[in-house]
Amino acid sequence: MYGCLGFSFSRFYAKPLAALVTAKGREILISTKDLVQKLNYEVIYGDTDSIMINTNCLDYGEVFKIGHKIKAEVNKLYRQVELDVDGVFKYMLLLKKKKYAAVTMSQLPSGEFITSQELKGLDIVRRDWSQISAEAGKFILSQILSDMPQDDRIEAIHAHLVKLREDLEEGKVPMQLLAITKQLTKNPEEYVDHKNQPHVLVAMRLNSRGGKRIRSGDTVAYVICDDGSNLSAMQRAYHVDELKTNKSLKVDVKYYLAQQIHPVVSRLCDPIDGTDAARIAECLGLDPTSYRRQMQRAEENEELGLGEKSVLDAQERFRDCDKFKFKCRKCAKEIVIDSPYRKTETSEYELVLEKCPNSDCDLSPLQHLAPIQNALTLAMRTYVQKYYACWLVCEDPACPQKTRRLPLRFQSNYPICNLCEKGVMFREYTDTELYTQLSFFQHIFDLSKIPANDKKFLRISVETDNAYCKLKEHVEQLLKHSAYSVVNMSRMFEGMYLTVPSSKG
């Protein structure tokens, strides 16, 4: 009935009544959520006609008792609408609205428990992805929703991705797993924009050769190949039979790793601690820096919506920064600094610059402060020069475009890549990355940032404190030339000042 009320060509079309149905449904859902929260349970997800509740209980029988208790309380409020317990989830991976995976749990009359997976809205259940992407996604889900410890799950996921990359590079993956299938909604020649629709290009090419014609409603299977041209991946699609007969065609391994496997896996692993899009890219043999940039860009956009950036601890803020390195003047041992202090093998605390990490060396790096300061200067200049090189790269990891020439076409304030004509270009090394790196150099020489619980175990002499201060001030001198952290309030609001018209005599 609701569909008939909301369909404009229905004989029973009544938009106000359709809106009333959805409004009442939303009202019931919100009141049910409030009722559950008053019972001290957490509602983790709500859909059109259902809610999912975290009971914080591991006992199956007790969970059902809680469910029936909530059911009874809700059903007291309504006579025509009834709430019932639909199922119990052992594990649940909630990605977005209408996108989740869960392990459902049920009990047989014999008392034995059985489990099964429930998938909704995920990429691996869609037909427009290759089978290898779906298989990779299913394996990732089986690990995420398993009983294994988290570290073991992450390690198994990374190992599987490395093996998958090796199999693709060595040609061990069957062709049917690489085929992407898509159905034609109309005849191939009726498509206007056929250049960016690979299944249409393949159908038109096959039709031009005669034989059985491909028409509307037919499903086209194609593989993205490396044919030696500079065309975009969407224009390098070939039918499976073409790939078998043409020996010069090779499977575009990078496309499948970057555009088929990586998006599916990274979306599934996004809520999981211990891995991210950049780490997944490393396992697949892709450049992780482009994925780090995408993550940073997403975080920056999120921060613009939230206002001021949340305060992060040092480990989180500087996790992608390069460590400061210099060599000991006596033994030439490379000394790596990522914190003002370190914990020794004997669980004691010591300042990094007080002692060489080489146990056979008795020289303290603080005795030769000038070479450390020079190494610090060279390191900072390297990152400043990297920023002013102004290299632009395409956001599409499968596109190799890298240029210092700004394209003329823009989309959403970003220049469009001249090579693939699909992705947007952004700086390879951003102002945020530069400022964070320089701030990291300042942080590793700032003794005031040492936690009080650890600082009580350190013996800091006046000479040591002065040496650290000198190196910290050396970094601050360069940071003073950066306007990144300066907000000019006068310029920000200059267009909002009221101007009083001058009086004419």
Secondary structure, DSSP 8 states (H G I E B T S, - for coil): -HHHHH-TTSTT--HHHHHHHHHHHHHHHHHHHHHHHHTT-EEEEE-SS-EEEE-----HHHHHHHHHHHHHHHHTT-SS-------EEEEEEEEETTEEEEEEEEE-TTS-EEEEEEEES-GGGSTTS-HHHHHHHHHHHHHHTSSS-HHHHHHHHHHHHHHHHHHHHTT-S-HHHH-EEEE-SS-GGG-S--TT-HHHHHHHHHHHT-SS---TT-EEEEEEEE-SS---GGG-EEEHHHHHH-TT-EE-HHHIIIIIIHHHHHHHHTT-TT--HHHHHHHTT--HHHHHHHHHHHHHHHHHHHSS-----HHHHTTTS--EEEE-TTT--EEEESSSEEE-TTS-EEEGGGS-SSTT----GGGGHHHHHHHHHHHHHHHHHHHHT--EEES-TT---EESS--S-EETTEEB-TTTSSSBEEESS-HHHHHHHHHHHHHTT-GGGS-HHHHTT----HHHHHHHHHHHHHHHHHHTT--TT---HHHHTGGG---------
